Amino acid sequence: MIVGEGPGENEDLKGEPFVGRAGELLTKMLAAIGLNREDVFITNTIKCRASTEENGRVFNRAPMQEEIANCREYLDREIAIVKPKVILALGAPAAKSFLGAGFGITRQRGIWYAGPAGTDLIVTFHPAYILRLTGGQIDAVKRLVWSDLQAVRRKLDELKQAPELPDGLTAAVEREGRPLHPPVEAEELKLF
């Protein structure tokens, strides 16, 4: 399960999470660790666009704690229905919805936490943040995100029961019985 902070303009219009440029990057990020977007439940901490108006233009803004609290019942129901094995929180607002207002993404991302009902939870930077970066900082953030994605892949593999094959070989199998695709390097996909 992936939890973002909230819908932006495109998502609010379409009624689906992660449909803009950040969604395209998220799809590539998932593919880089052998996951299809269709196999991952994607949602947000708040269900409508958090926005502000300046000079007659409307801009996205981070959700306020009160908005997150007001929508928490819906997120909790989604988690109860989906029963995810792993939750990947994208961005500080999503992380704070699980780990509290004091969560600092630069210091505390990439660490496994006990999420709702003991679900394994990890936090990384939001794809929209990556898209806004420029200069030397972008390479460092991409490496951190790639490390976090690899941690998710390893955790998913650990949680799966691998059947024994002849000669002691093992193979991880997805729930539909398809073999897992080995993860590829981000550079191979031109992910970043």
Secondary structure as GFF3:
##gff-version 3
##sequence-region A 1 192
A	DSSP	beta_strand	2	4	.	.	.	ID=ss1
A	DSSP	alpha_helix	9	14	.	.	.	ID=ss2
A	DSSP	alpha_helix	21	32	.	.	.	ID=ss3
A	DSSP	three_ten_helix	37	39	.	.	.	ID=ss4
A	DSSP	beta_strand	42	44	.	.	.	ID=ss5
A	DSSP	beta_strand	51	54	.	.	.	ID=ss6
A	DSSP	beta_strand	57	60	.	.	.	ID=ss7
A	DSSP	alpha_helix	65	82	.	.	.	ID=ss8
A	DSSP	beta_strand	86	90	.	.	.	ID=ss9
A	DSSP	alpha_helix	92	99	.	.	.	ID=ss10
A	DSSP	alpha_helix	105	108	.	.	.	ID=ss11
A	DSSP	beta_strand	113	114	.	.	.	ID=ss12
A	DSSP	three_ten_helix	116	118	.	.	.	ID=ss13
A	DSSP	beta_strand	120	124	.	.	.	ID=ss14
A	DSSP	alpha_helix	127	132	.	.	.	ID=ss15
A	DSSP	alpha_helix	137	159	.	.	.	ID=ss16
A	DSSP	three_ten_helix	166	168	.	.	.	ID=ss17
A	DSSP	alpha_helix	186	189	.	.	.	ID=ss18
###
